[in-house]
């Protein structure tokens, strides 16, 4: 499981001109699910994201988590995070999970994050063409891969 985490002052996801999710201060998470992912990856990643101290405290030091600042979150499924570009110019997505595996894991991630934080994540729509808008606060952007864990 791979995530691109962006600290935002606001973000939204629209589908066919209609806003699906919208948040103020918080995190926009682009989530890529691969065939090898499982419930252990979900729990590890959700906990890591929730506990990341990437929000500024009163002294301007990144020392606060999403929960500490009462922030919101949007999680958008994005299979292209598993693009392989070693050969040629057309990316391969062979490691990205097929919808029959990815959709249940995506939903499980959303539900687990809600249980963990008490915050119901906003979402996109799996497989839809989405317009994702954000104002990256900082900018702060972090990439996490559950297989590398760094």
C-alpha positions, 0 to 999 in steps of 0.5 A: 500500500502506498500513500501520498499524504498532503497537509492541506488548508483545504481540499475537495473531490468533484465528480462530473462537476459535483462536489463529493467531499470537501475539507478544511484543515487536514490531510489529503491522502492519495492511496494506491493499493497493490495485489500484495496488500492486506489488513495488516497494511491497512492498520499499519498505514492508518495508524501511521497517518493518524499519528504523523506529527506534521502540523505546527504547534504554537512555536511553528514546529511540526509536532502535532498530529491530525487528531491534535489539531482536530483536522479532517481527511480525504482519502482518494484511491489512486492506482497510478501510485504503483506505476512502473516506469523502468522500461519504455515510456508507457507506465505499467500498472501490473502491481496495482490491485484489480478492483475486486481486491482493491475496492474492499481494501479501500473501504476497509481502510476508510472504515478502520480510519474512522474507528481509529480516529472518530473522524469519517474520511471524505472519499472520492469514488473508486474508478471514477474520473475525479477532479481533486483540488487542494491548497497544500499547506507548507507545502508538506507532502509525505510518501509512505509505502507499507512494504518499505516502512520508512 
